[in-house]
Amino acid sequence: MKKQGNGMTGCSQNHKALIVAMCLSLIAAAISSARATDPLKAGEKLTLQRAIELTLQNHPRVLEAEAEAAAAHARIGEAQAALMPQVYAVGEYIRSTDNPIGNTTYLNPGFIPRITGTLHGGSADAGQSLSTTDNFLTGVGGQQYLFDFGRVHGLLRQRADETRAAQSQVQLTDLDLIFEATQRYFALLAAYQKIKVYEKAVEQRTEQLHDAKVKAQADLTPQIDVLTAQAALARARTNLLDASDDQATARVALDNTMAVSPNAPPYELADVLTYKPVSGNLEVYFASALEHRPDLAILKAQASAAGAQIAEVHSDFFPSAQAVAGYSTMGAGLPAANNFDVGVVVNWPIFNGFRTTRQLDEAKAQQSSIEYAIKDLQLRIWLEVKSAYLHLQTSVERIHQAEDTLAASSGQLELAEKRYNAGLGNIIELTDADRFYIQDNAAYVDALYAYSVTNASLDLATGASLPRGTGK
């Protein structure tokens, strides 16, 4: 039983590790505080930022990652415990026989007490009494870490690096959910916009059907114009039905991402589908990705943890020392015998079948594996950033093309309506122009939605959508 003294070896390393642990605690507290927000209210005008806040506050994936990070942080405290005094007490009462064992030698299997009889030097056959006596023992002891050439401090650094990796995993979960919330928010916006497109189409085609019926009754147009207008109206209503179904599905998907389903209150979207020209250059986006991507931060923290593990294993080639002290009192009655001990215990593995060497090889290989994984991820980040950047440029051009097409089809529809009303055109020409206008209007909505998702993809690839100030 041992009592710990004051170890000076590695003191500065211990202070650094303690500072790292305190910083990690503060970061975790700041993240939790920043995420506290009000629940979704009925009739609320929901912005994209608000949808993201609700997602990061409520989603089980975020809470799961935060719990894992908290567990990793607790392991820092477990590692720190080895640097602190270890104090413990013991108390025993044994009722036993007192027959002498002579000079018998044995290895205690753990359940045979050391007999304290009075004739240990006598014959092993001196007696076989069945009478028993009371035996008492109490004691207190402790031990204090002194030095071990890096095992405890290496473990402490490893746990700190693992905590950083776990907190980066929280950010990676955040990043994925921010993209998911953004994508589903804009999907719902696009669905609303398409409903407006098809509602207008139903309104226009209802008017066309009415005009066709009036003209047919006056024998100004053939009956086929009425049937053509009826078919066009039916198709428009079918498109509106599909758009309504898409809107309902998109709302359920967004509710799911915000983790407010199945009892989500009614709300309205506050943002609109829009776009802006692409700014920035590819090199700046790539540099931002290397700085902010949580998955890269995870691998870097894991590589650092692997380096700390190498230091842990390497320490087994050298001795470790600890101060010990204890006090005990024992006897078969009162007064009991009092004893104390104090000293230093040094352990030095001499030969263990090359296990330490093999463990060191394993730790170095593991670190090399992580370093190669970092290089692989950097290549993939470049691919993801460049692809998203090119897609974003293309999406802007597609919007411009959709705008030009919609303007042309709008003019075509206007001219077709004038020609039909003047008796110069037929119903086929009018419904064709109307169909093209509806399709081009829906295509314009799709182009705006594609831009919004592509822009979110670039933010995902660069890590730009993560809230700043929460640490990397």
N, C-alpha and C positions, 0 to 999 in steps of 0.2 A: 504494500500500500504506500502511496507516494504523494509527496507534496511538491508543487511546482515552484521554481524560483524564477528569475528574470532572465530570459534569453535575449542577447544583444545581436546575435547573428541574423542577418536578413531583416533588421528592424526597419530600414528605409523602404525595403520592398513591401513589408507589411503595411507601412503607412500609405504607400501608393495604392495597394490593393484596397485598403479601407476607404481611401478617397474615391476610387473608382466605384466601389459598392454604394457609397453615399450618393454619388452623382446619378447612378442608375436608379436609385430609389426616388430621387427628386424628379427624374425624367418620367418615370412611371406614374408618379403622383400628378405631374403636370398634364400628362395625356388623359388620365381619368377625369381630372377637373375640367379640361377643355371639352370633353365629350358630354358633359352634363347638359341636357337640353330638355325643353318642354315636350310633352307628347303631342302627336298630331291631333288637331282639333277639327270638329265638324265645320265645313264651310271655309276652311283655311285656303288662302291663295298660296299654293305650294310652289316655291322656287326650286331650281336645281340644287342650289347650295343647301337648302333646308332638307331636301330629299337625301342628300349625302350625309348630312348631320344625323338624321334619323337612322340611316343605315348603319353608320359607325357606332351609334349608341345602342342599337337594339339587336343587331344581327348575331346569332349564336356563334358564327365563325369567328367574329371579332372577340367575343367573350371567351371562347375556347382558347384562342391564341394568347389573350391577356392572362388567362389562368396558367397556361404553360410558361409564360414569361415570369409570372409570380413564383411558380415552383422553381424555375431556374435561379431566380434571385435568392430564394430561401437556401439553395445549395451553397451560395457564397457564405452564408452564416454557418452552415455545417462545416465548411472548410476552415473558417476562422476559428472554430472551436478548438482545433488542434493546437493553436498558439496560446490558448488560455489555460489557467490552472485547472487540473482535473482532481477534484476532491471527492472522496467517497468514504462511507463508513460501513462497518460490518458488525453483526451481532450473532452469536451462536449459543445454543444450548444443546448438549448431547448427553443422553443417559446411556452409559456403556459399561461393559465389563472391563476389568483392569488386569487381565492375565498378561504376563510378560511374554514378549516374542523373542527374547534372546537376541542373538546377533543376526537374525533373519534379514536378508536383503530382498527387496521386491520393488517393482515399479507400480505405483499407485494407479489403478485404472480410473480413479475419480470418485469412487463410492466407498472406499475402505479408509476409515479415519486413522490417523497416526495414534497408536495406543500409548498413553502416557503413564503406563505402569511403573512401579518403583524398582523392578529387577530386570531392566533391559539388558544387563550384562550377564544375567543368569541363564540357566538351561531353558530351552524352549519347552521342556516338559515339567517346568517347576510347578504348574498348577493348572487346573481346568475349572475354576470357580465360575458359578453362574450368578454371583452377586454383582450388582451394578452400582455405579457412583455417578454423581452429578459432575458435569464438566461445563465450564463457562468460558466464553471468549467475546470480548468487544474490542473494537479498534477503529481508528480513523487514520487515513493516509491520503497522500496526494502525489502528483507528479507535475513537473513543469518542463515543457519543451525547451531545449537549449539550441540545438542545431541539427540539421540533417543534410546539408549540402544541396538543398533545393527541392526536396519532395513536398513539404507542406506549402511552401510559398509557390511552387509550381502548380500545385493543385488549386491554390487560391486564385492564381492568374487564369488557370483553365476554366474555373467556374465563372469568373468575371467575363471571360470571352464568350462562354456559352450563354451567359445572360444577355450579352449584347446581340448574339445571334438570335436568341429567342425574341428580343424586342424588335429586331429587324424583321423577324417572321410576322410579328404583329403588324408592322408597316406594310409588309408584302400582302397580307390579308386585306389591310385597308385599301391598298392600291387596286387590288382585284375587285373589291366591292365598290369602290368609287367608279371604276369603269363600268361595272354591271349596272349600278344605279343610273349613271349617265346615259348608257345605252337604252335602258328601259324607260327613262324619263322622256328621251327624245322619240322613242318608239310610240309612246302614248301621245305625245304632241303631234307626230305625223299622222297617227290614226284619227285624232280629232280633226286635223286639217283635211284629211281625205273624206271624212264624213261631210264636211262643208262642201267639198267639191261635188260629191255625189248627190247631196241634197239640192244643190243648185242645178245639177243635171236633171234630177227628177222634176224640179219646178219648170225648167225650160221645155222638157219633153212633154210635160202635161199641157203646157201652152201650145206646143206644136200639134198635139193630138186634137185639142179643141179647135185650132184653126183648120186642121185637115177635115174634121167633121163638118164644120160650117161650110167650107168650100165644096165638099162632096155633096152636101144637101142642096147646095145651089147649082150643082152640076158644073162647077168650075174646075174641079179636079176629079180624077177617077177614084173609085173606092179603094184601090190598092194603096193610095196615100194614107188612108185611115189605118189600114192593117199595118203598114210600115211604121207609122207613128206609134201604134199600140205595141209593136214588137220592140221598138226603141225604148219606150217607157218601161216595159217589163225588164229589159236588160239594165236600165238605169236603177230600177228598184232592187234588182239582184245585186248590183255593185254596191248599193247603199247598205244592203243587208250584210254583205261580206265585210264592208268597212266597219259596221257596227260591231260585228263579231270580233274583228281585229282589235277594235278599241277596248272592248270588254276584256279580251285576253291580255292586252298590253297593260291594262289597269291592274289586273290580278298579278301579273309579273312584277310590276313596280311595287305593289303592296307587299309581295313576298320578299323582295330585296330589302325594303325598309323594315321588314319583320313586324308589320302591323296587321297582317291578315290573320284569321279570317274575319275579324270584326273591325275592319278599317272604316273610319267615318268618311262621309262624302267630302270631297275636296275638289278644287279646281287648280289647273296649272297656270302659273303666273308668267312663265317665259314663252318665247315664240321661237319658231325655227328661223334662223338667219345665218349669215356667213360673213366672213371678212377675208381680205387677201392674205396669202401666206406671208409671214414675216420671219426673219431669222434665217440662218443658214445651217446647213447640215452639220458642219463641224461643231457649232455651238450646241446643237441638240445632242450630239454624241457625247460631248464633254459633260453636259448636264446629266445624261444618263449614267455615265461612269461615276458621277458624284452622288447621285440620289437614288439609284436603283437599290431597293432593299435586298433583292436576291443576291446581288454582288456583295453587299455588306455582310450578308449571312456567311457566304463562303470565306470572306476575308477574316471574319471573326472565328470561323472554324479552323482556318489555317493558323491563326494566332494561338488558338486553344491546342492545336496539335503541337505547336512549338513548345508550349508550356508542358505538355505531356512528355515530350522528349526530355525536358529538364527533370521531370519527376523520375522517369526511368533511369536516367543517367546518375541520379543521386544514389542509387543502390550499389554503385561501385565504391561508395565511401561510407564511413561510419555515421551513426546518428547518436545523439546524446540527450539525456534528460536527467533532471534532478529529481530525486525521490526522497520522501520522508514519511514516517509513520509512527504511530503510538498504539500499543495494544496492552490489554490486561487479560490474563487468563488464569484458570486454576480449577481445582476440583472443589473449592470452597473459599471462604473468606478468612484472612485477607488474600486477594489474588496477586499474582506476580505481574509487575508492571515492566514493560520494555518499550524502547523507542529505537528508531533507526533513521539515519540520514546519510545521503550519499549521491553519487552520480553513476548512472548506468550507461554504458557505451555498447552499442550493438554494431557489428561489422560483418556483413555476409562475406564469407571467404570463397565458397564455391557452391553454386546451385545448379550445376549441370548446364551452364551457359544460358540459363533462362533470361537473365538480365540482358545479355547481348542480343538474344533473339527478340526480346520485347523492344529494345532500342531500334533494331532493324524494322520492326513492324511500325513503330511510331514514326520513324523517318519516311517510310514508304507511304503511310497514311497522309502525312503532310505533303509529300510530292503529289499524291493523287488529288488533293484539294487544290493545290497550285495549278495543276493541269485543268481542273474543272473551272477555275477562275479564268484561265485563258480561253477555254471553250465558251464560257458565258460571255466574255467580252466580244468574241466573234459574233455570237448570236445577237448580242445587243446592237452591234453595228448593223446587222441584217435587219433587225426589227425597226430600228430608228430610220434607216434609209428607206425601207419599204413603206413605212407609215408616212414619211415625208413626201415620197413620190406619189403615194395614193392621195395625200391631201392636196397636192398641186393638181392632180387629175380631177379630184372632186370639185375644185373651184372652177376648172375649165368646163366640167360637165354642167355645173349650174349656169354658166354663161350660155352654153349651148341650149339648155332647157329654157332659159329666158327668151332667147331668140326664137326658138321653136314655138313657145307659147304665144309670143307676140304675133308670129305669122299665122298660127292657127286661129287666134282670136280675130284677126283681120279676115281670114278665110270664112269663119262662121258669120261674121257681120255681113260680108258680101253675099253669102249664100242665103241668109235670111231676107235681105233686100230683093234678091233675084226671085226667091220663092213668092214673096208677098206681091211682087210686081207681075207674077205669072211668067217670068222668064226662065225660072229654074224648076226642077222637080223635087219631090220629097226625098229621093235617094241622095241627091246632091246636098240637101240640107242636113239629113241625118248623118251622112258621112262627115260633113264638116263639124257637126256637133260632136260626133264620136271622137274625131281627132282632137278637138279642143279639150274634151274631158280627159282623154288619155294623156295629152301633153300637160294638162294641169296637174294630174296625179303624178306624172313623171317629174315635174318640177318639185313637188313635195318630196318625192323619193330622193331627188338630188340633194335637197337641203338636209334631209335626214342622213344620207350617206356622208355628207360633209361633216355633220355633227359627230357621227360615230367615228369617222376617220380622224377627226381632230382629237377626240377622246383617246383613240388608239395611239396617237403620237404622244399624248400626255402619259399614257400607260407605259409606253416604251422608254420615255425619258424620266419617269418618276415625277413629272412636273405637277401632277394633280394631288400629290401628298401635301397635307397642311405643313407649312414651314413652322419652325420653332418647337417641334416635337423631338428633335434629335434625329440622327441618322441611325 
